[in-house]
């Protein structure tokens, strides 16, 4: 069971844990132990802590029990410890009033009774009634009694504050909400400015006041402030279940500002929170705002809902989910109104369900640069991309040529075929449109019918309608065969083979067909037809990723007089060489293709050649230049590929700020086109933001990427993005989200092949905890990492993790456990004694130092000193000079503690002579040397040394 002292220590550890399920689980486990101990104060204080933990941890209903217990205990038999916690107990009355309003099953009379009791106790204690008036105002506002709300608001504002008043951020938050509700937006925004300029230390701030300011900022035209308030506040609350109500406010903000896609992302991210909502009120509010958001998108669009205890994970149509959430919100509002005897909550929910985008669009997303209406969104809820935005997306399409007015059917088909051969897509389409318009209704001759079918297959192929193109090409082949034109039949069959090779099911048939056609054309065709047929064989092989065979086929193609075919062969060869990882040959082939494309001036082919050259270039600056050239000629349909390639080139060139713009444009294009892959692009965009030092945006986009990758079932990529996100969180100082991700990664990496990576995640989590002085928890993670390294057979890594575990236990104050780990360290070091590699030497040396520090911490300085003998020389043998100096400084400290100042002086003077001036080790050594001189009775020398190194006596 443990001693009472142990239980108090555990309570302190629980108190230092972040609010949430982990803290609640630890506290409830502690409560079970506490109730078997004979310590009334401990039982009282633990439940007092429980009230706060439940309130902020997402399970506030449980705080009713702990608060009532503490209040009864306080009244039944007052003790000195009760008096010490009286202020906190009175503070908890505010929690109770707020919570009672959020549970419709709690009678309103009970809330008024608690308010009366709260007022009586505040008056008896000589406290201001400012907080009491505020909570009477909140009750009046909740039930819709506007006159009473106005009365209590005035009293609250005119009554002096005291130590039981809400903090300097929370009081103004409620004021801002009330002013906004009454249409006083400018006053609300002005009220908050001095608050935000000050120092807010409350657990709920500044996210609560920033959330309250969303509407005032929006209504007063302060769009940048609204955007920043949304980003900052949402980032702080996105992981806290207790903030579900406020999450709803952010969803509503996204909806009214025309950010339907962003609203949808937030709904999907937090939807499963409804299954464990902190209160019916939060569930009601979130459900209403989510339903309103879902009503703005195509009702057939699906929303991913995670599994719950009674429901499997599933993609739910938006319309069905919107109706379900609206029903939930409406039913809950009716329950509140039945309790309150008013219609206030139903009116509020009806208004929220009716929310629509209004006013000017305020872009919120760090990943989507233009307003992108969700496909199928209702008319009037989203603005299509404007003319300016479309023009900015890329170059204009080439204009179609003039079609002769007197051209006959065969002339038009000849023109279309010539344009298609030259990659003149506008001319190709114009010629065929003219043919269809002039002669489509007439009865063509069989030859013309076959030709039109052949070109129709080409049209469909250009539009990526592969299945229909295949059937049309089959029909054209059959038509030519009926005419006895075997040459044309084989040409079309060759193209049909490539189309089939593009599909999973038709790959083998397609390859056989294209090879047979090539053999036939070797006999029947001219030089160009034979070369084109062999190029198509290579292309079919490339679709099957048979790169070596494709290259061999391409090498067989002799030079031809057709520059367009020569360029296509060059591009195919460059692609096959790239996939074969033949870097030098790829670079040469890409350069040749680029030169040919420039001569012909075909934008689409020049773009492809420039992108190939960019991917092959050794110099990132050259790659960026090639991408710029590609961007200048790219058709709109190809802009996505160009932007992605250019972004990657910019990253390689160290120009992350510019890469951000290209990646964001790529994500936007991906969303606009309804293409898959935006989650992967967001991952790259998040990394670009990270490298550019824009960590808030990096975190936002990485969170989106993780959600998208999870939805795709791409766990490996999702986990790699989680690791990126964990690092971003650490850069932002957000320890808890980073820890949560590292723990999740450790759990995900549960296979035997993943043991090293699992151990790395556990060790990194330990390092993060150690860095924020949560040493006992850090020690547990280091221990888990060491055990996992052991299973993976990584002895050196195991030794390092155990060393870090020993340090963590030592700093946590658990010297006994640290000493037990030292015994393990000794065994691991002995097992590595015959390993001469520097990593093993280093870890054995550092394990020795760790053991010495643990021993010294337990008052065993002599044993510690013995362990350090010869250690600096071992470290210098592997060029670990800084670590060697630290060991010598520690040795000097031990000598002083063992009352050997003369030995300490000699050692520390040698150390000082070898250290860079002004470094921290120099100051440590100088401080210890001054102590040694004092011990030798040479205080004047000690004073001079302290002055020389700017050390005070207690440094």
Number of C-alpha atoms within 10 A of each C-alpha: 9 9 9 15 10 11 19 16 12 15 21 12 16 22 18 11 18 15 22 19 16 12 20 21 12 16 24 14 11 18 19 11 15 22 12 10 16 10 11 14 13 20 19 22 17 24 22 21 18 26 27 19 25 24 22 23 22 22 20 24 18 14 24 16 14 19 23 14 14 20 19 11 15 18 10 9 8 11 13 9 14 20 12 10 15 15 15 15 18 17 18 20 22 20 19 23 22 14 20 22 23 21 20 20 13 14 14 19 11 12 19 15 12 17 21 14 13 22 21 13 14 20 12 9 12 8 18 18 21 22 26 24 23 25 20 23 22 21 24 19 19 19 21 20 14 13 11 17 22 15 14 23 21 14 18 21 14 11 14 13 16 13 11 19 19 17 17 16 22 20 17 19 25 16 19 27 21 20 19 22 13 10 14 16 22 15 13 25 23 13 16 19 10 9 18 15 8 10 12 15 11 13 11 17 20 21 24 22 24 25 26 28 24 26 25 25 23 22 18 13 13 14 19 14 15 24 19 14 23 23 21 16 23 23 15 16 17 17 15 16 23 24 22 25 20 21 26 24 21 24 27 28 26 26 27 23 20 27 28 28 23 22 26 21 16 21 26 17 18 19 18 16 17 18 12 12 21 26 22 21 22 23 23 28 26 32 30 31 31 31 29 26 33 28 24 30 23 17 19 13 16 17 22 18 20 17 12 11 6 6 9 10 11 12 14 16 16 23 20 17 21 24 16 14 24 24 16 19 30 22 14 23 25 19 18 28 20 14 18 20 12 16 15 18 25 19 15 15 21 15 13 22 23 13 19 19 20 11 11 12 17 18 18 23 19 19 27 23 17 20 23 20 22 21 16 12 17 14 8 10 20 19 12 13 14 11 9 8 12 13 12 10 16 17 15 14 13 13 11 14 13 9 14 11 8 8 15 14 20 14 14 22 21 16 19 26 22 14 18 19 13 17 16 20 20 16 23 26 17 20 27 23 15 20 21 15 10 14 13 13 8 8 9 13 8 13 15 14 14 24 20 22 21 27 22 18 27 24 18 17 17 13 10 12 13 18 14 14 25 21 14 20 28 20 17 26 26 18 21 23 16 14 13 11 14 17 18 22 23 26 22 24 25 31 27 29 29 26 27 24 26 19 15 10 10 14 20 16 14 25 26 16 22 32 20 18 27 26 15 18 24 16 10 16 18 11 16 17 19 23 25 24 27 28 28 27 29 30 29 29 26 23 19 17 14 16 21 16 15 25 21 12 18 22 14 11 18 12 13 15 9 13 15 18 19 21 21 18 24 23 25 22 28 28 20 25 23 21 16 16 11 12 17 14 16 24 21 16 24 30 22 18 27 24 16 22 26 16 10 14 13 16 22 17 24 26 29 23 31 28 26 27 26 28 24 23 22 13 12 21 17 17 26 25 17 24 29 19 17 29 24 16 23 25 20 16 10 17 23 23 19 23 24 22 25 28 29 25 26 24 22 16 16 16 18 23 18 16 27 27 18 22 29 27 23 27 27 21 25 20 19 17 13 12 11 11 15 21 25 20 22 29 27 26 32 33 26 29 27 24 17 18 15 17 22 20 21 28 25 20 27 32 19 21 28 24 19 20 22 15 17 14 11 13 14 13 18 24 21 14 23 23 19 20 29 25 21 26 21 16 16 14 11 15 19 18 17 24 22 14 21 27 18 17 22 22 13 14 19 12 9 10 10 15 21 19 18 27 28 22 24 28 30 19 27 29 22 21 21 23 12 10 14 19 24 21 20 28 30 18 28 30 24 21 31 28 16 24 25 18 15 19 13 14 18 22 23 25 26 24 30 26 28 25 33 30 23 28 23 24 19 18 13 14 19 13 14 28 19 11 22 24 12 16 24 15 12 19 22 11 12 17 11 10 12 9 10 14 13 20 21 21 21 26 23 21 25 20 24 23 26 26 23 24 22 17 17 15 12 14 21 15 13 24 21 11 18 19 13 10 18 21 13 17 23 15 13 13 13 15 17 13 18 21 22 18 21 21 24 22 26 26 25 22 21 20 15 13 13 16 23 16 14 25 24 13 18 27 13 12 20 19 10 11 16 10 12 10 9 11 18 22 18 19 26 25 23 23 29 24 23 27 20 16 17 14 11 13 15 12 14 23 17 13 17 20 12 10 15 14 17 10 12 5 10
